[in-house]
Amino acid sequence: MDVSLIIVQAGLLNIDQGIMRIETIEQLQRLHEMIGEALAGQNVTITVDKYIDTVQMIEIAQSYSLELSGTTLRSAMDRGNIKRAHKDGGRWVAPEAEYRQWLEKFAQKKGQARRYAVG
């Protein structure tokens, strides 16, 4: 059985539904111990999300010959259609994997799905 552990923006939900902030090497070592105790004997994959900005998002769409305007993209993020998209210093960013999932749905909705495959 494989287990995926996702750490989002330096926070990790613990059993008590609180946030564990990692600010020192000692706290990181303690987190490592806690993970080892909780997941002993299981395969663990730790994933760090790659965030991309709107320019990169449009370039990805164009690489699949998809027509996607900046206005449409920003509107989708503002409505929450791209999971975990948010503004960082006034610019929209989103996890690449979440964006690609949304892009596939967008392509299907626009009848462009034949030209697009998640990759």
Secondary structure, DSSP 8 states (H G I E B T S, - for coil): -EEEEE-BTTEEE-TTS-EEE--SHHHHHHHHHHHHHHTTTSEEEEE---EEEHHHHHHHHHHTT----HHHHHHHHHTT-STT-EEETTEEEEEHHHHHHHHHHHHHHTT-GGG----
